[in-house]
Amino acid sequence: MRHGAHSERELLSPGMRVLIRGQEWLVDKVEPNSLGNHAVSGTGISALVRDMTATFLDDLDTITPVDPVKTRFIPDTSARAAKSHLFIESLLRATAPTDARIHVGNKAAMDSLPYQLVPAKKALAQPRQRILIADAVGLGKTLEAGILMSELIKRRKGRRILVVTAKSMMVQFQKEMWERFTIPLISLDSSRIQQIRSEIPANANPFSYYDKVIISIDTLKRDIQYGAALDASYWDIIVIDEAQNVADRAVNGRSAQRAKLAKRLASRSDTLIMLSATPHDGRARSFASLMNMLDPTTLPDPERYDKKDVEHLYVRRFKKDVMAEVSGSFPERKVTQENCMATAAEEEAFDYLTDMKLVMDMHQKRSNSFLFKTMLEKSLFSSPAACIKTIDERVKRLAKKDASDRTGDIDRLEGLKAALEKIGPMQFSRYQRLLQLLRSADYGWHNGEDADDRIVIFTERIETKNYLEEHLRQDLKLPKKAIVSMDGGMSDVEQQKIVEDFGTKSSSVRILVASDVASEGLNLHYLSHRLIHFDTPWSLMVFQQRNGRIDRYGQRKQPDIRFMMINSRNAKIQGDTHILEILQQKEDQARKDIGDPSLLMGKFDVD
């Protein structure tokens, strides 16, 4: 018997579970005594002796090691056990993660792609989540922002959220956040804010009424109305959509209202998420202003920096960078210039414009010389109707100042107007080229017979938009509802209704003629792969943004992009060619600062 006890003593060691006197104990210590036996110290595990400590002599008590292999698990089916399990599970689920891994963002109602998780991972690795998501148009920046916002909410850093975006984007952004991420954003406009103010005490802050809101940047930028309330508000997350519009492009030291608003908001939240497919306008200083909103210590000299100085603050990818992850979702775009020669009536107007000398321009400072003449040229290369509108507005102003027209500028402008009025639809070369394109068998549009084949036509000027809407309906003999137009004078509800109709197969819409208000953020690719630049924008960012309305993730057909270009025998007229030269210079600067490839007109290889 002693031999057996001695064998068991040899097996005992701290950490073992043993049975003594019918109860289970955890061995803490095993020590020999003077009698040649062992003292075993342990802590009680069984309910009767739980947490009790005791010492046993192995020559007096039978100490039996618990064999783990023989352990039997007995489920506790009592109501108390079920409640305990639920309580523990709820605590585990409510525990906020502290790592940089993605926990919930990849579970949204979307096709989760690896590249879309990168901005969230990069931001979560920082002490403060401040980042510019600058992926090229069509890669899904809104979804990437939603992933990061979801992760921050999971980490209990997203109770109060403010989203600032363009009026035309409010409904779409709101729907994306709710339908894909179940993030509820309350839409606020100036009238709703006034209503809130009437319902709360006079000294209360209207921006504290809701925790998660989306608001138009043009509503919020009104410093006199909302400045003090914004300064008294603090948010967990602030999102600024289309951030290129808030870059500081101060003239004579005076910043635009949007830039002032962005600087104010940058200090009202630890988390700042900026979204822009076109963050660089070709000027180093304006892009630097965005970086300094994210981190004021980043760029001491906003004129001299390179990509390495700012790459920790932004994420920027292009189609070629993510093509392997979205195989088949990004058909290569086809870009075509539609050239035409100016008609005799147009040449007459060009000659008159280049020979015209305006006294008002001669009195300008040297850096601004020929400023109004440049405005006339810009509007003329949109359409004669746009140029006539520009002339009429200036003549009204001049007549108020100088009714007798002592300078002769009114007569000169009226002469140009008379020349422009001779340019009817048949003499308007770009319009005629547009009609030829839409009717041609090679283009294959078939006058809108296919509901899946719709066209987006962009113009810079409202008058040009109105001109195209009216004349295309007549010349193509389309039903009234087949052509719709969109501009910044419409409410966000009206704009979104047009976008929804354009993307609904059962609607009769076939052509959307839009000003550049539709160039940012909108999804127009569901039933359209054709886009026509009727005029050339004077902005690098607008140029790229327009193309992104149809050339984006989810496009099933090859994007067909056309540029209407007019050529003149008048060597002094700069027009479209000069605009392209300026845009190319701006792209060179953007590539130097943040590595953008040149994308204009297919003139440069994308790699």
C-alpha positions as CSV (number, residue, x, y, z in Angstrom):
1,M,0.0,0.0,0.0
2,R,2.8,2.3,0.8
3,H,4.4,1.5,-2.5
4,G,1.3,2.6,-4.3
5,A,1.0,5.8,-2.3
6,H,4.6,6.6,-3.1
7,S,4.0,6.1,-6.8
8,E,1.1,8.6,-6.8
9,R,3.2,11.1,-4.8
10,E,5.7,11.1,-7.6
11,L,3.0,12.1,-10.0
12,L,1.8,15.2,-8.1
13,S,3.0,18.6,-9.2
14,P,1.7,22.2,-9.0
15,G,-1.1,22.9,-11.5
16,M,-2.7,19.5,-11.3
17,R,-6.3,18.9,-10.4
18,V,-6.8,16.3,-7.7
19,L,-9.7,14.7,-5.8
20,I,-9.3,14.8,-2.0
21,R,-12.2,13.9,0.4
22,G,-14.7,13.9,-2.4
23,Q,-13.8,17.4,-3.5
24,E,-11.7,18.8,-6.4
25,W,-8.7,20.8,-5.7
26,L,-6.0,22.6,-7.7
27,V,-2.5,21.8,-6.5
28,D,-0.5,24.8,-5.6
29,K,2.6,23.3,-3.9
30,V,4.0,19.8,-3.0
31,E,6.6,19.7,-0.1
32,P,8.3,16.8,1.7
33,N,8.1,16.6,5.5
34,S,10.4,15.1,8.2
35,L,8.4,11.8,8.2
36,G,9.2,11.1,4.6
37,N,5.8,11.9,3.3
38,H,4.5,15.0,1.4
39,A,2.3,18.0,2.3
40,V,0.1,19.0,-0.6
41,S,-1.3,22.5,-0.6
42,G,-4.2,23.4,-2.9
43,T,-7.1,25.7,-3.7
44,G,-10.6,24.4,-3.8
45,I,-12.4,24.2,-7.1
46,S,-15.6,22.3,-6.3
47,A,-18.6,24.4,-5.3
48,L,-18.4,23.3,-1.6
49,V,-14.7,24.3,-1.2
50,R,-14.3,26.9,-3.9
51,D,-11.5,29.4,-3.3
52,M,-10.6,27.7,0.1
53,T,-7.0,26.8,0.7
54,A,-5.9,23.8,2.6
55,T,-2.9,21.5,3.1
56,F,-3.2,17.7,3.1
57,L,-0.7,14.9,4.1
58,D,-0.6,12.2,1.5
59,D,-0.1,9.4,4.2
60,L,-3.5,10.4,5.8
61,D,-5.6,11.3,2.8
62,T,-6.1,9.6,-0.5
63,I,-5.0,12.0,-3.2
64,T,-6.2,11.0,-6.7
65,P,-5.1,12.9,-9.8
66,V,-7.9,13.9,-12.1
67,D,-7.4,12.3,-15.5
68,P,-8.4,14.9,-18.2
69,V,-9.2,12.1,-20.6
70,K,-12.0,10.9,-18.3
71,T,-13.6,14.4,-17.9
72,R,-17.2,14.4,-18.8
73,F,-18.9,17.7,-19.8
74,I,-22.4,18.1,-18.5
75,P,-24.4,20.9,-20.2
76,D,-26.2,23.3,-17.9
77,T,-29.6,23.8,-19.4
78,S,-31.0,25.9,-16.6
79,A,-32.5,29.4,-17.3
80,R,-29.8,31.0,-15.2
81,A,-27.0,29.5,-17.3
82,A,-28.7,30.6,-20.6
83,K,-28.9,34.2,-19.3
84,S,-25.3,34.0,-18.1
85,H,-24.2,32.9,-21.6
86,L,-26.2,35.7,-23.2
87,F,-24.7,38.3,-20.9
88,I,-21.2,37.1,-21.5
89,E,-21.8,37.0,-25.3
90,S,-23.2,40.6,-25.2
91,L,-20.1,41.8,-23.3
92,L,-17.8,40.2,-25.8
93,R,-19.7,41.7,-28.8
94,A,-19.7,45.1,-27.2
95,T,-16.0,45.1,-26.5
96,A,-14.4,47.7,-28.7
97,P,-11.5,46.4,-30.8
98,T,-8.2,48.3,-30.4
99,D,-6.3,46.9,-33.3
100,A,-6.0,48.0,-37.0
101,R,-7.8,44.9,-38.4
102,I,-11.1,45.2,-40.2
103,H,-13.9,43.7,-38.1
104,V,-17.2,44.9,-39.6
105,G,-16.5,47.1,-42.7
106,N,-16.1,44.1,-45.0
107,K,-19.5,42.8,-44.0
108,A,-21.5,45.6,-45.6
109,A,-24.1,45.1,-48.3
110,M,-21.5,45.4,-51.1
111,D,-19.0,43.4,-53.1
112,S,-16.1,43.7,-50.7
113,L,-12.8,44.1,-52.6
114,P,-9.4,44.0,-50.9
115,Y,-8.3,47.4,-52.2
116,Q,-11.3,49.1,-50.7
117,L,-10.2,48.0,-47.2
118,V,-6.8,49.7,-47.5
119,P,-7.8,53.3,-46.6
120,A,-9.5,52.0,-43.3
121,K,-6.5,49.9,-42.4
122,K,-4.1,52.8,-43.0
123,A,-6.3,55.2,-41.0
124,L,-6.8,52.8,-38.1
125,A,-3.0,52.4,-37.8
126,Q,-2.8,56.1,-36.9
127,P,-3.4,57.6,-33.5
128,R,-6.0,59.9,-35.1
129,Q,-7.9,58.8,-38.2
130,R,-7.2,61.7,-40.6
131,I,-6.9,60.7,-44.2
132,L,-7.6,61.9,-47.8
133,I,-9.2,59.0,-49.8
134,A,-8.1,60.1,-53.3
135,D,-8.8,57.1,-55.5
136,A,-9.5,57.9,-59.1
137,V,-13.1,58.4,-60.2
138,G,-15.2,55.3,-60.2
139,L,-13.2,53.2,-57.6
140,G,-15.7,53.6,-54.8
141,K,-14.5,56.3,-52.4
142,T,-17.9,56.6,-50.8
143,L,-17.8,52.9,-49.9
144,E,-14.3,53.2,-48.6
145,A,-15.4,56.0,-46.3
146,G,-18.3,53.9,-45.2
147,I,-16.0,51.0,-44.3
148,L,-13.8,53.3,-42.1
149,M,-16.9,54.9,-40.5
150,S,-18.2,51.5,-39.6
151,E,-15.0,50.5,-38.0
152,L,-14.9,53.7,-36.0
153,I,-18.5,53.1,-34.8
154,K,-17.5,49.6,-33.8
155,R,-14.6,51.2,-31.7
156,R,-17.1,53.6,-30.1
157,K,-15.6,56.5,-31.9
158,G,-18.5,57.3,-34.2
159,R,-21.5,58.5,-32.1
160,R,-21.6,62.0,-33.7
161,I,-21.0,62.1,-37.4
162,L,-21.1,65.1,-39.8
163,V,-21.0,64.6,-43.5
164,V,-20.5,67.7,-45.7
165,T,-21.1,67.2,-49.4
166,A,-22.4,68.9,-52.6
167,K,-26.2,69.5,-52.8
168,S,-26.4,67.1,-55.8
169,M,-24.7,64.3,-53.8
170,M,-26.7,64.5,-50.5
171,V,-29.4,62.0,-51.3
172,Q,-27.1,59.5,-53.0
173,F,-24.5,59.6,-50.1
174,Q,-27.3,59.3,-47.6
175,K,-28.8,56.2,-49.4
176,E,-25.4,54.6,-49.7
177,M,-24.6,54.9,-46.0
178,W,-28.0,53.5,-44.9
179,E,-28.5,50.8,-47.5
180,R,-24.9,49.4,-47.3
181,F,-23.7,50.2,-43.8
182,T,-27.0,51.0,-41.8
183,I,-25.5,54.4,-40.9
184,P,-28.5,56.7,-40.5
185,L,-27.7,60.3,-41.7
186,I,-30.3,63.0,-41.1
187,S,-30.5,65.5,-44.1
188,L,-30.3,69.1,-43.0
189,D,-30.9,72.2,-45.1
190,S,-31.2,75.8,-44.0
191,S,-35.0,75.6,-43.5
192,R,-34.7,72.4,-41.4
193,I,-32.0,74.1,-39.2
194,Q,-34.3,77.1,-38.7
195,Q,-37.1,74.7,-37.7
196,I,-34.8,73.1,-35.2
197,R,-33.9,76.5,-33.8
198,S,-37.6,77.3,-33.3
199,E,-38.0,74.1,-31.3
200,I,-35.0,74.4,-28.9
201,P,-34.1,77.0,-26.3
202,A,-32.5,80.2,-27.8
203,N,-29.1,79.4,-26.3
204,A,-29.1,75.7,-27.5
205,N,-27.0,74.5,-30.5
206,P,-28.9,73.3,-33.5
207,F,-26.0,71.0,-34.5
208,S,-26.4,69.1,-31.2
209,Y,-30.0,68.2,-32.0
210,Y,-29.0,65.2,-34.2
211,D,-26.0,63.0,-33.8
212,K,-25.5,61.9,-37.4
213,V,-26.3,64.5,-40.1
214,I,-25.5,65.2,-43.7
215,I,-25.6,68.8,-45.0
216,S,-24.7,70.7,-48.1
217,I,-21.5,72.6,-48.1
218,D,-23.2,75.7,-49.5
219,T,-25.6,75.7,-46.6
220,L,-22.9,75.3,-44.0
221,K,-20.4,77.8,-45.4
222,R,-22.6,80.8,-44.3
223,D,-20.3,82.1,-41.6
224,I,-22.6,84.7,-40.1
225,Q,-25.4,82.2,-39.6
226,Y,-23.6,79.1,-38.5
227,G,-20.1,80.0,-37.5
228,A,-20.6,80.3,-33.8
229,A,-22.7,77.1,-33.7
230,L,-20.1,75.2,-35.5
231,D,-17.3,76.4,-33.2
232,A,-19.4,75.2,-30.2
233,S,-19.9,71.7,-31.8
234,Y,-17.6,68.7,-31.6
235,W,-18.0,65.6,-33.7
236,D,-16.5,62.1,-33.6
237,I,-16.2,61.9,-37.4
238,I,-16.3,64.6,-40.0
239,V,-16.4,63.6,-43.7
240,I,-15.8,66.2,-46.4
241,D,-16.9,64.9,-49.8
242,E,-15.4,66.3,-53.0
243,A,-12.7,67.9,-51.0
244,Q,-11.1,69.6,-54.0
245,N,-13.8,72.2,-53.6
246,V,-12.5,73.3,-50.2
247,A,-8.8,73.6,-51.1
248,D,-7.5,77.1,-50.3
249,R,-6.9,79.1,-53.5
250,A,-6.7,82.4,-51.7
251,V,-6.6,85.5,-54.0
252,N,-4.8,88.5,-52.5
253,G,-4.9,86.8,-49.1
254,R,-8.7,86.2,-49.2
255,S,-9.9,82.6,-48.9
256,A,-13.1,81.4,-50.3
257,Q,-16.0,80.6,-47.9
258,R,-15.7,76.9,-48.5
259,A,-12.0,76.9,-47.7
260,K,-12.7,78.8,-44.5
261,L,-15.4,76.3,-43.5
262,A,-13.1,73.3,-44.1
263,K,-10.3,74.9,-41.9
264,R,-12.9,75.5,-39.2
265,L,-14.2,71.9,-39.3
266,A,-10.7,70.4,-39.3
267,S,-10.3,71.4,-35.7
268,R,-13.7,70.1,-34.6
269,S,-13.0,66.4,-34.7
270,D,-10.2,64.0,-34.1
271,T,-11.3,62.0,-37.2
272,L,-11.3,63.8,-40.5
273,I,-12.1,61.9,-43.7
274,M,-11.7,63.8,-47.0
275,L,-12.8,62.3,-50.3
276,S,-11.7,63.5,-53.7
277,A,-11.0,61.8,-57.0
278,T,-9.2,65.0,-58.3
279,P,-7.4,66.4,-55.3
280,H,-4.7,68.3,-57.3
281,D,-5.7,71.2,-59.5
282,G,-2.2,71.6,-60.9
283,R,-1.1,74.1,-58.2
284,A,1.1,72.9,-55.4
285,R,-0.3,75.3,-52.8
286,S,-3.9,74.3,-53.1
287,F,-3.1,70.6,-52.6
288,A,-0.9,71.5,-49.7
289,S,-3.8,73.2,-48.0
290,L,-5.7,69.9,-47.9
291,M,-2.7,68.2,-46.4
292,N,-2.3,70.9,-43.8
293,M,-6.0,70.5,-42.8
294,L,-5.3,66.9,-42.0
295,D,-2.0,67.7,-40.2
296,P,-0.9,71.3,-39.8
297,T,2.7,70.2,-39.2
298,T,3.1,68.3,-42.4
299,L,4.2,71.0,-45.0
300,P,6.0,74.0,-43.7
301,D,6.5,75.2,-47.3
302,P,3.3,74.7,-49.3
303,E,5.2,75.4,-52.6
304,R,8.0,72.9,-52.2
305,Y,7.3,69.3,-51.3
306,D,7.1,65.9,-53.0
307,K,5.1,62.7,-52.7
308,K,7.1,61.3,-49.8
309,D,6.3,64.3,-47.6
310,V,2.5,63.6,-47.7
311,E,2.0,59.9,-48.7
312,H,1.1,59.0,-45.1
313,L,-1.9,61.3,-45.2
314,Y,-3.6,60.0,-48.4
315,V,-4.5,56.9,-50.4
316,R,-4.6,57.2,-54.2
317,R,-5.0,54.4,-56.6
318,F,-5.9,54.2,-60.3
319,K,-7.7,51.6,-62.4
320,K,-4.4,50.0,-63.4
321,D,-3.5,49.6,-59.7
322,V,-6.6,47.5,-58.8
323,M,-7.3,45.9,-62.1
324,A,-6.3,42.4,-60.9
325,E,-8.8,42.6,-58.0
326,V,-11.8,43.6,-60.1
327,S,-11.2,41.6,-63.3
328,G,-13.9,42.3,-65.8
329,S,-15.4,45.3,-64.0
330,F,-13.3,48.0,-65.7
331,P,-13.5,47.9,-69.5
332,E,-10.9,50.1,-71.0
333,R,-12.2,53.4,-72.1
334,K,-12.3,54.6,-75.7
335,V,-11.5,58.2,-76.2
336,T,-12.2,60.0,-79.5
337,Q,-11.8,63.6,-80.7
338,E,-14.6,64.7,-83.0
339,N,-13.0,67.5,-85.1
340,C,-14.8,70.0,-87.2
341,M,-13.9,73.1,-89.1
342,A,-15.4,76.5,-88.3
343,T,-18.1,77.7,-90.7
344,A,-17.9,81.0,-92.5
345,A,-20.3,82.6,-90.0
346,E,-18.1,81.3,-87.1
347,E,-14.9,82.6,-88.7
348,E,-16.5,86.0,-89.1
349,A,-17.3,86.1,-85.3
350,F,-13.7,84.8,-84.5
351,D,-12.2,87.5,-86.6
352,Y,-14.3,90.2,-85.0
353,L,-13.4,89.0,-81.6
354,T,-9.6,88.8,-82.1
355,D,-9.6,92.3,-83.8
356,M,-11.8,93.9,-81.1
357,K,-10.1,96.1,-78.5
358,L,-12.1,96.9,-75.4
359,V,-11.2,100.0,-73.4
360,M,-12.3,98.2,-70.2
361,D,-9.5,95.6,-70.7
362,M,-6.9,98.2,-71.5
363,H,-7.5,99.8,-68.1
364,Q,-6.9,96.5,-66.3
365,K,-3.6,95.7,-64.6
366,R,-1.1,94.0,-66.8
367,S,-1.6,90.6,-65.1
368,N,-5.3,90.8,-65.9
369,S,-5.2,92.4,-69.3
370,F,-7.7,91.2,-71.8
371,L,-9.6,89.5,-69.0
372,F,-13.1,90.1,-70.4
373,K,-12.0,89.3,-73.8
374,T,-10.8,85.9,-72.5
375,M,-14.3,85.4,-70.9
376,L,-15.9,86.1,-74.2
377,E,-13.6,83.5,-75.9
378,K,-14.4,81.0,-73.2
379,S,-18.1,81.4,-73.6
380,L,-17.9,81.4,-77.4
381,F,-16.1,78.1,-77.3
382,S,-19.1,76.7,-75.4
383,S,-21.7,78.1,-77.8
384,P,-22.8,81.3,-79.5
385,A,-25.8,81.4,-77.2
386,A,-23.5,81.4,-74.1
387,C,-21.4,84.2,-75.6
388,I,-24.5,86.3,-76.4
389,K,-25.6,85.9,-72.8
390,T,-22.2,87.1,-71.5
391,I,-22.4,90.1,-73.8
392,D,-25.9,91.0,-72.7
393,E,-25.0,90.9,-69.0
394,R,-21.9,93.1,-69.5
395,V,-23.7,95.6,-71.7
396,K,-26.3,96.1,-69.0
397,R,-23.6,96.8,-66.5
398,L,-21.8,99.2,-68.9
399,A,-25.0,101.0,-69.7
400,K,-25.6,101.8,-66.0
401,K,-22.2,103.3,-65.7
402,D,-21.9,105.0,-69.1
403,A,-25.3,105.4,-70.8
404,S,-23.7,107.6,-73.6
405,D,-21.0,104.9,-74.3
406,R,-18.1,107.3,-74.3
407,T,-15.6,104.4,-74.5
408,G,-17.4,102.7,-77.4
409,D,-17.3,99.3,-75.7
410,I,-21.0,98.8,-75.9
411,D,-21.0,99.4,-79.6
412,R,-18.1,96.9,-80.0
413,L,-19.9,94.3,-78.0
414,E,-23.1,94.8,-79.9
415,G,-21.2,94.3,-83.1
416,L,-19.9,91.0,-81.8
417,K,-23.4,90.0,-80.8
418,A,-24.7,90.8,-84.3
419,A,-22.0,88.5,-85.7
420,L,-22.9,85.7,-83.3
421,E,-26.6,85.9,-84.1
422,K,-25.7,84.9,-87.7
423,I,-24.6,81.5,-86.4
424,G,-27.7,79.5,-86.5
425,P,-27.9,75.7,-85.9
426,M,-26.8,75.0,-89.5
427,Q,-23.8,77.4,-89.1
428,F,-22.8,76.0,-85.6
429,S,-20.1,73.5,-86.7
430,R,-19.8,71.6,-83.4
431,Y,-23.6,71.2,-83.1
432,Q,-23.8,69.8,-86.6
433,R,-20.9,67.5,-85.9
434,L,-22.8,66.3,-82.8
435,L,-25.9,65.6,-84.9
436,Q,-23.8,63.7,-87.4
437,L,-22.3,61.6,-84.6
438,L,-25.6,60.7,-83.0
439,R,-27.1,59.7,-86.4
440,S,-24.1,57.8,-87.7
441,A,-24.2,54.0,-88.0
442,D,-20.6,53.8,-86.7
443,Y,-21.6,55.3,-83.4
444,G,-24.5,52.9,-83.2
445,W,-26.9,54.8,-81.0
446,H,-29.9,54.2,-83.2
447,N,-31.7,57.3,-82.0
448,G,-32.3,55.9,-78.5
449,E,-34.2,52.8,-79.5
450,D,-32.4,50.7,-76.9
451,A,-33.3,51.6,-73.3
452,D,-29.9,50.3,-72.1
453,D,-28.0,52.8,-74.3
454,R,-28.2,56.3,-73.0
455,I,-26.0,59.3,-73.5
456,V,-24.6,62.0,-71.2
457,I,-23.7,65.3,-72.7
458,F,-21.7,67.8,-70.6
459,T,-21.5,71.5,-71.2
460,E,-20.0,74.3,-69.1
461,R,-22.7,76.9,-69.7
462,I,-26.4,76.9,-68.8
463,E,-27.2,78.6,-72.1
464,T,-25.4,75.9,-74.0
465,K,-27.3,73.2,-72.1
466,N,-30.6,74.9,-72.9
467,Y,-29.6,75.3,-76.5
468,L,-28.8,71.6,-76.9
469,E,-31.9,70.4,-75.1
470,E,-34.1,72.5,-77.3
471,H,-32.5,71.8,-80.7
472,L,-31.7,68.1,-80.2
473,R,-35.3,67.4,-79.3
474,Q,-36.4,69.0,-82.6
475,D,-33.7,67.7,-84.9
476,L,-33.7,64.1,-83.6
477,K,-37.5,64.1,-83.4
478,L,-37.4,62.7,-79.9
479,P,-40.4,62.7,-77.4
480,K,-40.3,65.5,-74.9
481,K,-39.3,63.3,-72.0
482,A,-36.5,61.6,-73.9
483,I,-34.2,64.5,-73.3
484,V,-33.7,65.9,-69.8
485,S,-31.3,68.5,-68.4
486,M,-29.7,69.2,-65.1
487,D,-28.0,72.2,-63.6
488,G,-27.1,73.8,-60.3
489,G,-30.2,75.9,-60.1
490,M,-32.3,72.8,-59.3
491,S,-32.9,71.5,-55.7
492,D,-31.2,68.3,-54.6
493,V,-34.5,66.4,-54.8
494,E,-35.0,67.5,-58.4
495,Q,-31.4,66.6,-59.3
496,Q,-31.7,63.2,-57.7
497,K,-35.0,62.5,-59.4
498,I,-33.3,63.1,-62.8
499,V,-30.4,60.8,-61.9
500,E,-32.8,58.0,-60.8
501,D,-34.8,58.4,-64.0
502,F,-31.7,58.2,-66.1
503,G,-30.7,55.0,-64.4
504,T,-34.1,53.4,-64.5
505,K,-34.7,51.1,-67.5
506,S,-38.5,51.7,-67.6
507,S,-38.1,55.5,-67.9
508,S,-38.3,57.2,-71.3
509,V,-35.1,59.2,-70.8
510,R,-32.4,58.7,-73.5
511,I,-30.2,61.8,-73.3
512,L,-29.0,63.8,-70.2
513,V,-27.6,67.2,-71.0
514,A,-25.9,68.5,-67.9
515,S,-23.8,71.3,-66.6
516,D,-20.8,70.5,-64.5
517,V,-23.0,70.2,-61.4
518,A,-23.4,66.5,-62.5
519,S,-19.7,66.0,-62.9
520,E,-19.1,65.1,-59.3
521,G,-20.0,61.9,-57.5
522,L,-23.1,60.8,-59.4
523,N,-23.5,57.3,-60.7
524,L,-24.6,57.5,-64.3
525,H,-23.1,54.3,-65.6
526,Y,-25.9,51.8,-65.0
527,L,-27.6,52.3,-68.4
528,S,-25.0,54.5,-70.1
529,H,-21.5,54.0,-71.5
530,R,-21.5,57.0,-73.8
531,L,-20.3,60.5,-72.7
532,I,-19.8,63.6,-74.9
533,H,-17.9,66.7,-73.9
534,F,-19.7,69.3,-76.0
535,D,-17.2,71.9,-74.8
536,T,-13.9,71.6,-73.1
537,P,-13.8,72.5,-69.4
538,W,-11.1,74.9,-68.2
539,S,-10.4,72.8,-65.2
540,L,-8.3,69.7,-64.9
541,M,-10.5,68.4,-62.1
542,V,-13.8,68.9,-63.9
543,F,-12.2,67.2,-67.0
544,Q,-11.5,64.0,-65.0
545,Q,-14.7,64.1,-62.9
546,R,-16.9,64.2,-66.0
547,N,-15.4,61.1,-67.4
548,G,-15.8,59.3,-64.1
549,R,-19.6,59.4,-64.3
550,I,-19.6,56.5,-66.7
551,D,-16.1,55.2,-66.5
552,R,-16.3,53.6,-63.0
553,Y,-16.5,50.3,-61.2
554,G,-19.5,48.3,-62.3
555,Q,-19.6,49.5,-65.9
556,R,-20.3,46.5,-68.1
557,K,-19.6,48.1,-71.5
558,Q,-16.6,49.9,-72.9
559,P,-16.9,53.6,-72.0
560,D,-17.1,55.7,-75.2
561,I,-15.9,59.3,-74.5
562,R,-16.0,61.9,-77.3
563,F,-14.6,65.5,-77.3
564,M,-16.1,68.0,-79.7
565,M,-13.1,70.1,-81.1
566,I,-13.4,73.1,-83.4
567,N,-10.6,74.2,-85.6
568,S,-10.2,77.7,-87.1
569,R,-8.1,79.3,-89.8
570,N,-7.8,82.3,-87.5
571,A,-4.2,82.0,-86.1
572,K,-5.0,84.4,-83.2
573,I,-7.9,82.4,-81.9
574,Q,-6.8,80.1,-79.1
575,G,-9.9,78.2,-78.1
576,D,-9.9,74.5,-77.5
577,T,-6.2,73.9,-78.3
578,H,-5.1,76.5,-75.8
579,I,-7.3,75.0,-73.1
580,L,-5.7,71.6,-73.7
581,E,-2.2,73.1,-73.4
582,I,-3.1,74.6,-70.0
583,L,-4.6,71.4,-68.7
584,Q,-1.5,69.5,-69.8
585,Q,0.7,71.9,-67.8
586,K,-1.5,71.4,-64.7
587,E,-1.3,67.6,-65.0
588,D,2.5,67.9,-65.2
589,Q,2.4,69.7,-61.8
590,A,0.0,67.2,-60.3
591,R,2.2,64.3,-61.4
592,K,5.3,66.0,-59.8
593,D,3.6,66.5,-56.5
594,I,1.5,63.4,-55.9
595,G,2.4,61.1,-58.8
596,D,-0.8,61.4,-61.0
597,P,-0.4,59.9,-64.5
598,S,-1.5,62.0,-67.4
599,L,-5.0,61.1,-68.5
600,L,-6.0,63.9,-70.9
601,M,-7.4,63.0,-74.2
602,G,-5.3,59.8,-74.5
603,K,-2.3,62.1,-75.4
604,F,-0.1,60.4,-72.7
605,D,0.4,56.8,-71.9
606,V,-1.4,56.0,-68.6
607,D,1.7,54.2,-67.2
